[in-house]
């Protein structure tokens, strides 16, 4: 079955993805076939990922944010995403539970991967998020979040930490769950007209 024909997703990866995502076996196999067509080498580079990502934000500068998203999904830190990392990324950002999405968001904000986020890391990611916002939407932002720095400060204040403190993953998740503003501030959702 799974491994018998060349180019098919391995039974081990298939079972692992079925266990850790909400995707069905049929969906995973279809995703794998599309992935292999797009990435015959079986891996997607940071540049390819950025190129794909920027197509979702044609009116914005998505490069920096795409680099951070890529880093957060490149779990083995080899500079590429394999099929498993790609599917987990897809699951986390689309169909994952709120807690799973917040675990991913924490890894996005944990730029240096030390298990904590700092105010400077929050500012770095908020700056990248801010670049996603088209210029015509900037004017509609609230006064206390109409720059990347103001947005970062507003988000950091949710955690009630000093400028030199740090936030652990559990604190981050709970802080965001407890504050509607925080959930909105850690992402950019394009205006739907």
JODA-V807683 format. One record per residue. N is the residue number from 0. SS is DSSP state (H for helix, E for strand, L for the rest). OMEGA is omega in degrees with one decimal (NA if undefined). D_CENTER is the distance of its C-alpha to the mean C-alpha in Angstrom with 1 decimal. Layout:
N/SS/OMEGA/D_CENTER
N/SS/OMEGA/D_CENTER
//
This chain:
0/L/-171.6/33.1
1/L/-175.3/29.5
2/L/-170.8/30.6
3/L/179.7/33.9
4/L/-177.2/33.0
5/L/177.2/31.5
6/L/179.1/27.9
7/L/177.8/27.0
8/L/-176.8/24.1
9/L/179.9/25.6
10/H/-179.4/26.7
11/H/179.5/25.0
12/H/179.3/21.5
13/H/-179.5/22.3
14/H/179.9/23.5
15/H/-179.1/20.6
16/H/176.4/18.1
17/H/-179.2/20.5
18/H/-171.9/20.6
19/H/176.5/16.9
20/L/177.1/15.7
21/L/-177.7/17.5
22/L/176.9/18.3
23/L/177.7/22.0
24/H/179.7/23.7
25/H/179.1/24.6
26/H/-179.0/21.0
27/H/179.0/19.9
28/H/178.5/22.9
29/H/177.6/22.3
30/H/-178.7/18.7
31/H/179.6/20.3
32/H/177.5/23.1
33/H/179.2/20.9
34/H/-179.4/18.7
35/H/176.5/22.1
36/H/-178.6/23.4
37/H/-174.9/20.6
38/L/-176.1/20.3
39/L/178.8/23.9
40/L/178.8/23.3
41/L/-179.9/20.7
42/E/176.4/18.0
43/E/-178.9/15.7
44/E/178.4/15.8
45/H/-179.7/13.5
46/H/177.9/15.9
47/H/178.9/15.8
48/H/179.1/12.0
49/H/-179.9/12.4
50/H/178.2/15.4
51/H/-175.4/13.9
52/H/-177.7/11.0
53/H/176.2/13.7
54/H/178.2/15.8
55/H/-177.8/13.6
56/L/-174.2/14.5
57/L/-178.4/18.1
58/L/-171.4/19.3
59/L/172.3/16.9
60/L/-174.6/16.0
61/L/-175.2/12.4
62/H/-175.0/13.2
63/H/179.6/12.1
64/H/179.3/8.7
65/H/177.6/8.3
66/H/179.7/9.8
67/H/178.0/7.5
68/H/179.3/4.4
69/H/-179.5/7.4
70/H/-177.0/8.8
71/H/-180.0/6.5
72/H/-179.8/7.3
73/L/-170.7/10.8
74/L/178.5/12.3
75/L/174.1/15.8
76/L/178.5/15.3
77/L/177.2/17.4
78/L/176.7/15.8
79/E/171.4/15.1
80/E/173.0/13.2
81/E/-175.7/15.8
82/H/-178.0/16.1
83/H/178.4/15.2
84/H/-179.8/11.9
85/H/-178.4/11.2
86/H/177.5/12.4
87/H/176.3/10.6
88/H/179.3/7.2
89/H/180.0/9.0
90/H/-176.0/10.4
91/H/-174.8/7.7
92/H/-177.2/6.3
93/H/-171.6/10.0
94/L/-177.1/12.6
95/L/175.7/11.7
96/L/-179.7/13.7
97/H/-179.0/12.9
98/H/178.4/13.4
99/H/178.5/11.1
100/H/179.5/8.2
101/H/173.2/9.5
102/H/177.2/9.9
103/H/179.6/6.2
104/H/177.2/6.1
105/H/179.8/9.2
106/H/175.8/8.2
107/H/-178.4/6.0
108/H/179.7/9.3
109/L/-172.5/11.5
110/L/-177.1/12.0
111/L/175.7/15.2
112/L/-179.6/14.2
113/L/178.2/17.3
114/L/178.8/16.3
115/E/170.8/16.7
116/E/179.4/15.3
117/E/178.8/17.9
118/H/-179.6/18.7
119/H/176.4/18.3
120/H/176.8/14.7
121/H/179.4/14.1
122/H/-179.9/16.1
123/H/-179.4/14.3
124/H/177.2/10.8
125/H/176.2/12.9
126/H/178.5/14.8
127/H/178.0/11.9
128/H/-177.4/11.0
129/H/179.0/14.7
130/H/178.0/15.2
131/H/-173.9/13.4
132/L/178.6/16.2
133/L/-176.0/19.2
134/H/-178.1/22.4
135/H/177.7/24.2
136/H/-177.0/21.8
137/H/-177.5/22.1
138/L/-177.7/25.6
139/L/-178.4/24.7
140/L/177.9/22.6
141/L/-177.6/24.3
142/H/-176.6/26.4
143/H/175.4/24.6
144/H/-177.0/21.1
145/L/168.6/22.3
146/L/179.2/21.2
147/H/-179.0/18.1
148/H/178.4/20.4
149/H/179.7/21.6
150/H/179.0/18.2
151/H/179.2/17.3
152/H/-179.7/20.8
153/H/178.8/20.5
154/H/-178.3/17.3
155/H/-179.4/18.9
156/H/177.3/22.1
157/H/-174.8/20.6
158/L/178.3/20.7
159/L/-179.6/24.3
160/L/173.9/24.0
161/L/-177.3/25.9
162/L/-177.1/24.7
163/L/178.0/25.0
164/L/176.2/23.8
165/E/-175.8/20.5
166/E/176.3/18.5
167/E/-176.0/17.9
168/H/-179.3/15.2
169/H/177.5/17.7
170/H/-179.9/18.7
171/H/-177.6/15.3
172/H/-178.9/14.7
173/H/179.6/18.3
174/H/180.0/18.3
175/H/178.4/15.6
176/H/-177.1/17.2
177/L/-173.0/20.5
178/L/-179.2/19.7
179/H/178.2/18.9
180/H/-177.4/18.5
181/H/179.3/15.9
182/H/178.8/13.7
183/H/-175.4/14.3
184/H/-177.6/13.9
185/L/-178.0/10.3
186/L/170.9/9.2
187/L/174.7/11.2
188/L/-179.1/12.9
189/L/175.6/15.5
190/L/177.3/19.1
191/L/-179.6/20.6
192/L/NA/24.2
//
